[in-house]
Amino acid sequence: MGFATNVLNLPSILGPGCLVLSDEFNHASLILGLRLSGATVKVFQHNNAADLEKKLREALIHGHPRTRRPWKKAMIVVEGIYSMEGSICDLPNFIRIKKKYKTYLYVDEAHSIGALGPRGGGVVDYYGADPKDVDIHMGTFTKSFGAAGGYIAGSKELVNHLRVNSHAQSYAVSMSPPVAQQIITSMSIIMGKDGSNEGWCVGGACVSLASVCLMSWEFHLTHSSLNSTRMCLYTHEHRHTCCTALFCGKNETS
């Protein structure tokens, strides 16, 4: 599952003396994985590239708070789609900052892979970005793939490093053949290699890209209708996800 993928792999990538800039709305699995790594974590305002750049620049200038030595490495950690808010990360600006300050970029695509972008390739596909601009791609097989487990994708050096150092690789059991086949089949459908070339197919019923565009348009209509009722919507009309948070009274009772 994606939770274990983050928790067990982040400590293999980061450690004491490393700097992490983490979005304030990052998933609990990312927060726990970063804590276990021992890295120094600076939290920036949700999806706020200006706040990220400010805190990153200050941290790089001053170095480690105890030793004042330069950081061993610096990494920006964000999600593709934030499940509780439905917001899409500002990937182009994060890539720009990552290149400017020569840091690494970790993107959790658990809720976006297979569900976002013209080819279902996630937030990278959605923005038409170069996948190589994201150093570490993380995702889960429990959502769009309908299976189990998770993945980390990146350079060959990264994958080989995780194979040797990750607890998920060394101590977890292997994936069962039926689960692996489910992932392969789902991936071929998402990539249009199942012969339909129409997007997602389940039990012979296909959802075309035109239908996906229609759903996006219907979401805009739904947003307008709900907004007219004066409900408190924590989203906006240009957000292309179907997650709309409705709060009735206090957050605890919603």
BELQUIGI-V590307 format. One record per pair of residues at least 12 apart in sequence whose ideal C-beta (glycine too) atoms are under 6 Angstrom apart, sorted by sequence separation. I is the first residue (numbers start at 1). J is the second residue. If there is no record, write none. Layout:
i->I j->J
i->I j->J
This chain:
i->139 j->151
i->189 j->201
i->42 j->55
i->109 j->122
i->20 j->34
i->138 j->152
i->223 j->237
i->232 j->247
i->137 j->153
i->42 j->59
i->220 j->237
i->76 j->94
i->136 j->154
i->20 j->39
i->22 j->41
i->24 j->43
i->135 j->154
i->18 j->39
i->19 j->40
i->20 j->41
i->21 j->42
i->22 j->43
i->25 j->46
i->7 j->29
i->15 j->37
i->16 j->38
i->24 j->46
i->76 j->98
i->6 j->29
i->10 j->33
i->14 j->37
i->15 j->38
i->21 j->44
i->23 j->46
i->219 j->242
i->6 j->30
i->10 j->34
i->216 j->240
i->7 j->32
i->11 j->36
i->14 j->39
i->3 j->29
i->7 j->33
i->11 j->37
i->113 j->139
i->149 j->175
i->6 j->33
i->10 j->37
i->76 j->103
i->80 j->107
i->107 j->134
i->83 j->111
i->74 j->103
i->75 j->104
i->76 j->105
i->77 j->106
i->78 j->107
i->79 j->108
i->80 j->109
i->105 j->134
i->110 j->139
i->115 j->144
i->81 j->111
i->105 j->135
i->106 j->136
i->107 j->137
i->108 j->138
i->109 j->139
i->110 j->140
i->114 j->144
i->21 j->52
i->75 j->106
i->81 j->112
i->104 j->135
i->113 j->144
i->148 j->179
i->80 j->112
i->91 j->123
i->147 j->179
i->21 j->56
i->92 j->127
i->147 j->182
i->91 j->127
i->147 j->183
i->91 j->129
i->95 j->133
i->145 j->183
i->19 j->59
i->47 j->87
i->49 j->90
i->145 j->186
i->80 j->122
i->141 j->183
i->47 j->90
i->80 j->123
i->49 j->93
i->53 j->97
i->56 j->101
i->30 j->77
i->19 j->71
i->18 j->72
i->17 j->72
i->18 j->73
i->19 j->74
i->20 j->75
i->21 j->76
i->22 j->77
i->23 j->78
i->20 j->77
i->25 j->82
i->120 j->190
i->114 j->190
i->2 j->110
i->2 j->140
i->1 j->142
i->9 j->152
i->5 j->150
i->2 j->150
i->1 j->150
i->86 j->235
i->12 j->162
i->12 j->165
i->86 j->239
i->12 j->166
i->86 j->241
i->9 j->166
i->86 j->243
i->8 j->167
i->9 j->168
i->8 j->168
i->81 j->241
